[in-house]
Amino acid sequence: MYRLKYDPAAEAVHQAMPSAVSEALTLALADACHDPIAATQPYGEDDGVVRMIVTEQAFAVLLVGDTLKTITVLQVTYLG
């Protein structure tokens, strides 16, 4: 299992989203903590390191660190 970390700006956006949108993103991030490659999509070139999660009303850019088993949320964008 991977440990989730947040950039402070990304965390602030996530916390400010409506609860249903925030919950959908939180559940997607939880899935990514179990299997970051299967639960995410490539962001640009598929290097297995920079990934993204796309939900109906939000997306997040992630940095996957295999060595320390961390996922850092670099950016969250609310689309609604």
C-alpha positions in Angstrom: 0.0 0.0 0.0 1.2 3.5 -0.9 1.1 6.5 1.5 -0.7 9.6 0.3 0.9 13.0 0.6 -0.4 16.4 -0.5 1.0 19.6 -1.9 -0.5 22.3 0.4 -2.2 24.1 -2.5 -3.7 20.8 -3.9 -5.0 19.9 -0.4 -6.7 23.3 -0.1 -8.5 22.9 -3.4 -9.6 19.4 -2.5 -11.0 20.6 0.9 -12.8 23.4 -0.8 -14.7 21.3 -3.3 -18.4 20.3 -2.7 -18.7 17.2 -0.6 -19.9 14.8 -3.3 -17.0 15.8 -5.6 -14.5 15.6 -2.8 -15.7 12.2 -1.8 -15.4 10.8 -5.4 -11.9 12.1 -5.6 -11.0 10.7 -2.2 -12.3 7.2 -3.1 -10.3 7.4 -6.4 -7.2 8.3 -4.4 -7.8 5.5 -2.0 -7.9 3.1 -5.0 -4.6 4.6 -6.2 -3.0 3.9 -2.9 -3.6 0.1 -3.5 -2.5 0.0 -7.1 -1.3 3.4 -8.5 -0.9 2.2 -12.1 -4.2 0.4 -12.5 -6.2 3.2 -10.7 -4.7 6.1 -12.7 -4.0 7.3 -16.2 -0.8 8.4 -17.7 -0.1 12.2 -17.6 1.7 12.9 -20.8 4.3 10.3 -21.5 3.6 7.0 -19.7 6.6 6.9 -17.5 4.8 5.3 -14.5 5.8 8.2 -12.3 3.5 11.1 -13.2 -0.1 10.0 -13.3 -3.6 11.5 -13.1 -6.9 10.6 -11.7 -10.0 11.8 -13.5 -13.4 11.8 -11.9 -16.6 13.3 -13.3 -16.0 16.7 -11.9 -12.3 16.8 -10.8 -8.9 15.6 -11.7 -5.6 15.3 -9.8 -2.0 15.1 -11.0 0.0 12.6 -8.9 3.7 11.8 -8.5 4.2 8.1 -7.7 7.3 7.2 -5.7 7.9 3.4 -5.9 11.0 3.4 -3.7 9.3 5.0 -0.6 5.8 3.8 -1.6 4.3 7.3 -1.7 1.8 9.1 -3.9 2.1 12.9 -3.8 -0.9 14.9 -5.0 0.7 17.7 -6.9 -2.4 19.4 -8.3 -6.2 19.2 -7.9 -8.6 20.9 -10.3 -12.3 21.2 -9.8 -14.1 21.1 -13.1 -17.6 22.1 -11.8 
